[in-house]
Amino acid sequence: QVQLVESGGGSVQPGGSLVLSCAASDITYRRNCMGWFREAPGKEREGVAAIYTCGDISHLADSVKGRFTISQDNAKNTVYLQMNNLRPEDTAMYYCAAGAGDMTAPQALSVMMRNSRNAYVYWGQGTQVTVSS
């Protein structure tokens, strides 16, 4: 059964930090590209970060480089998004996404470079992140 469960959202002041977690079912996690997207009110859903669960390949959007880090724990089938130095413009609903699975590294890299919601097949329910003073 495909399952993605996000957790870790909340409210913080500017400059604060949060860690988002995405726990995936085994079939979803294995050899897959896992991504984090966010959607603010009135804006398009945008890709934030992505990682290949079977290799040392990851991608961060320019808007979060130097502040966010994506990582994985394969023993737990979990992907993390460490968010530091948060800004009000980071306020959004954050979604975990997974590709079709059974990917090679070049395929996963292609998904990352597209950075498009259309490249992902499975989605979590979302977790809200609010940054305000």
Secondary structure, DSSP 8 states (H G I E B T S, - for coil): ---EEEE--EEE-TT--EEEEEEE-HHHHTT-EEEEEEE-TTS--EEEEEEETTSS-EEE-TTTTTTEEEEEETTTTEEEEEE-S--GGG-EEEEEEE-SSS--HHHHHHHHHHT-GGG--EE---EEEEE--
